[in-house]
Amino acid sequence: MSRPGAAPLWEQLAIGVLGPPIMAILFRFMARGWAMTVQGGTVSEKTQKRQRIEFWGMLISMYLLVWGMFIYAWLT
């Protein structure tokens, strides 16, 4: 059962599964481009390591947020 105006369940699941990786990859590309601009074309190993940590942290936090909203909406 879905609420009026809500997306179908299959669409909600697709957004919950595919949305976070797409957004995290876009963030990674933008962060890498910004680092290349600021550092003059080459990105240092320290920056690359920090960006990897930021990517995984963002991906995990977005999955937690999306699935938390999904579960909350399902329970209410």
N, C-alpha and C positions, 0 to 999 in steps of 0.2 A: 504494500500500500504506500502510495506516495502523496505528498501534499500537493495542493493545487499550485501550479506554476513551477514545481520542482522538475529538474531534469530526470529522465528515466534512470533506473538503477544501473543499467549497463554503462550509461554515459558517466554517471557519478563514479563508478568503479574505474573506468578508463582514465578519468581525470585524476583520481587518487593514485593510480599506478604510474601513469605517464607524465603527469604534471611536474612533480618534484625533480626527476632527473633532467627534464628539458630545461627547467628554470635554473638548476644548478650548473648545467653545461653552459647556458647563456651567460651566467654570472662569471664562470671560469674564463670564457673567451673575452669578456669585457675586462676582467681584472688583468688578464695576460696582456691584452692590447694596451691598457693603461700603463702597466709596468714597463712594457717595451718603449712606450713614448717617453716616460719619465727617465728611464735609465739609458736612453740613447740607442735602442735597437736590440740590446742583449739583456736578458733577464738573469740576475744572479741566482746561484743555487739556493741561497738563503730565502730569497723571495719565492722561488719555485716551491720550496718545501712548505713555506707558510701558506701559499695558495692551495696546495694539496690538502692541507689540514682544514683550511677554510671551506674548500669544496665539499669534503666529507662531512664537516660539521653542518653546513647548510643543507646538504642532502638529507641527513638524518633528522635535523630539526624540522624540515619541511614535511617529511613523511610523518613525523609525530604530530605535527599540527594538522595536516590533512586528515589523517585517520582519527585523531581526537575529535575533530569537527564532525566527521562521518558518524562516529559512535555516539557523540552527543545528540546529533540530529535523529539518529535511530532510536535512542532511548526516550526522547521527549515527544 
